[in-house]
Amino acid sequence: MTVYKVSVVVTKSDHPGAIVNLKEAPEVGKTIELGDNEFVITEVLELMPPRGEFHFLHVTCVPKELHE
């Protein structure tokens, strides 16, 4: 089973971001939930090559209500 270990940075907000494990690869334009908050992904970067079933990614996102 593939696991995406994702570092999340939130812009335009005071949300601290997070490091999360996802079952599906994040994509620009899709949403991600952190606690009770929903964010739109604006950027996805690979941090390092996959190791086995683990993929290491970084995403930047904005609060859904601020997404243009």
Residue pairs with C-beta under 8 A, 6 or more apart in sequence:
1 23
1 53
2 23
2 53
2 54
2 55
3 21
3 22
3 23
3 53
3 54
3 55
4 21
4 22
4 23
4 24
4 25
4 26
4 55
4 57
5 19
5 20
5 21
5 54
5 55
5 56
5 57
6 19
6 20
6 21
6 22
6 26
6 57
6 58
6 59
7 17
7 19
7 47
7 57
7 58
7 59
8 17
8 18
8 19
8 20
8 32
8 34
8 39
8 58
8 59
8 61
9 17
9 58
9 59
9 60
9 61
10 16
10 17
10 34
10 39
10 60
10 61
10 62
10 63
11 42
11 60
11 61
11 62
12 62
12 63
12 66
13 62
13 63
13 66
15 34
15 37
15 39
15 63
17 34
18 34
20 32
20 34
22 32
25 44
25 55
25 57
26 32
26 41
26 44
26 57
26 59
27 41
27 44
28 41
28 42
28 43
28 44
29 40
29 41
30 40
30 41
31 38
31 39
31 40
31 41
31 64
32 38
32 39
32 41
32 59
32 61
33 39
37 63
38 63
38 64
39 61
39 62
39 63
39 64
40 61
40 62
40 63
40 64
40 67
41 59
41 60
41 61
42 60
42 61
42 62
42 67
43 59
43 60
44 57
44 58
44 59
45 57
45 58
45 59
46 55
46 56
46 57
46 58
47 56
47 57
47 58
48 56
50 56
